[in-house]
Amino acid sequence: MIQAQGLTRSFRTRSGPMEAVAGVDLSVAEGEAVGFLGPNGAGKTTTVRMLCTLLRPTSGTATVAGLDVVRQRAEVRRQIGYVGQSGSGGDHRAGDELRTQARLQGMTAAQAAERAAESAERFELTELLDRPCGRLSGGQRRRLDLALGLVHRPKVLFLDEPTAGLDPQSRANLWEHLRALRAEQNLTVFLTTHYLEEADGLCDRILVIDGGKIVAADTAKALKDQIGGDVIILETQQVGDCAAAAARVLPDCRPDVTAERVHLHCADAQRRLPELLKALDAAGVALSSVEVKRPSLEDAFLRLTGRSLREDRPATAAAPVSAPAVAR
Ligand SMILES: Nc1ncnc2c1ncn2[C@@H]1O[C@H](COP(=O)(O)OP(=O)(O)OP(=O)(O)O)[C@@H](O)[C@H]1O
């Protein structure tokens, strides 16, 4: 349903051309939900904007629903829904926005009114149709954004950080709507997010982009399994000293370092923890917490990109695990 080959996009900047997307190959099947993850500036939005026909690729090709995103822009737009990062507020009433969107998609006034009412019902907006968009809550606004993206019943829905800035309850509510939609319709979903649990819970497969290139494409489970073993997480204000001492005593457990944590990937963490703690004590490293756990998607992401999605700080010693470079 979505295919890209060698997709690139360069921008001119003051310091010369920069390649935001540097050769992306990907393939998403009909009805599949894919989570598109990457650190800040990795190229997610640029890729999505190209797939949605909002930005012209510098080179490479992409098709959505079998239609070329450059040569068949108008046709592609009829097949896709796009929910961007922030819906606008303003004085327009929610119902007017829905009807206008439906008209823009080529419906008659009567069809648009019918479809708007149906979408409003679907997303619990019926009572809010007369309310100006600027007076909707964050969660209500996001539901309206979803309704706007789906009012013309697209085959593919692109969501760019749909729950950014929402409180946990509104986020869970939006997830419920997305799950129900997928259960009812054979909708293909392409979702960028900074919330790993969102990708883990909603998506069949995860694509990780870093430096404008896809560095992993697999199920969340397979990505976690690639790491294997356990992860020891040491929380400390002395991450540098902690990582150095850990590397001396456990040279085979490479540390990934974020703002206040050192993550050590070990085959047998429980057995080796006592000698590690002794060495850290001898090195004068004060720990505020120690945790041993199975690798999470966050650990897989940290290992793949060297960065934590949450902290967005470079890790000092991360290196890619063997990962497929091409999706499917
Ligand atoms: N119009 C532009 N002109 C110049 N550089 C740009 C432009 N748009 C994006 N970039 C740069 O391209 C790179 C990729 O940006 P992009 O927005 O695609 O990343 P992202 O993964 O979506 O990041 P984020 O998670 O922060 O939204 C960044 O370095 C960004 O600064």
The ligand as a MOL file (V3000), in Angstrom:
LIG
                    3D

  0  0  0     0  0            999 V3000
M  V30 BEGIN CTAB
M  V30 COUNTS 31 33 0 0 0
M  V30 BEGIN ATOM
M  V30 1 N 12.5950 23.3010 5.2560 0
M  V30 2 C 13.7490 22.9160 5.7870 0
M  V30 3 N 14.8900 23.5970 5.5570 0
M  V30 4 C 16.0640 23.2070 6.0780 0
M  V30 5 N 16.2170 22.0960 6.8550 0
M  V30 6 C 15.1100 21.3790 7.1310 0
M  V30 7 C 13.8230 21.7420 6.6120 0
M  V30 8 N 12.9120 20.8120 7.0540 0
M  V30 9 C 13.6050 19.9400 7.8020 0
M  V30 10 N 14.9110 20.2800 7.8580 0
M  V30 11 C 15.9730 19.5410 8.5540 0
M  V30 12 O 15.9230 18.1970 8.1340 0
M  V30 13 C 16.1930 17.3080 9.2200 0
M  V30 14 C 15.0330 16.3530 9.3760 0
M  V30 15 O 13.8980 17.0590 9.8180 0
M  V30 16 P 12.5020 16.3370 10.1320 0
M  V30 17 O 11.5470 17.4160 10.5530 0
M  V30 18 O 12.1230 15.4930 8.9990 0
M  V30 19 O 12.8980 15.4220 11.3530 0
M  V30 20 P 11.9550 14.6490 12.3800 0
M  V30 21 O 12.5210 13.2840 12.4950 0
M  V30 22 O 10.5330 14.7670 11.9700 0
M  V30 23 O 12.2230 15.4620 13.7090 0
M  V30 24 P 11.2420 15.7720 14.9700 0
M  V30 25 O 11.1090 14.4950 15.7160 0
M  V30 26 O 12.0390 16.7770 15.7250 0
M  V30 27 O 9.9500 16.3200 14.4370 0
M  V30 28 C 16.4230 18.1920 10.4250 0
M  V30 29 O 17.8240 18.3710 10.5690 0
M  V30 30 C 15.7420 19.4820 10.0540 0
M  V30 31 O 16.3650 20.5780 10.7060 0
M  V30 END ATOM
M  V30 BEGIN BOND
M  V30 1 1 1 2
M  V30 2 1 2 3
M  V30 3 2 2 7
M  V30 4 2 3 4
M  V30 5 1 4 5
M  V30 6 2 5 6
M  V30 7 1 6 7
M  V30 8 1 6 10
M  V30 9 1 7 8
M  V30 10 2 8 9
M  V30 11 1 9 10
M  V30 12 1 10 11
M  V30 13 1 11 12
M  V30 14 1 11 30
M  V30 15 1 12 13
M  V30 16 1 13 14
M  V30 17 1 13 28
M  V30 18 1 14 15
M  V30 19 1 15 16
M  V30 20 2 16 17
M  V30 21 1 16 18
M  V30 22 1 16 19
M  V30 23 1 19 20
M  V30 24 2 20 21
M  V30 25 1 20 22
M  V30 26 1 20 23
M  V30 27 1 23 24
M  V30 28 2 24 25
M  V30 29 1 24 26
M  V30 30 1 24 27
M  V30 31 1 28 29
M  V30 32 1 28 30
M  V30 33 1 30 31
M  V30 END BOND
M  V30 END CTAB
M  END
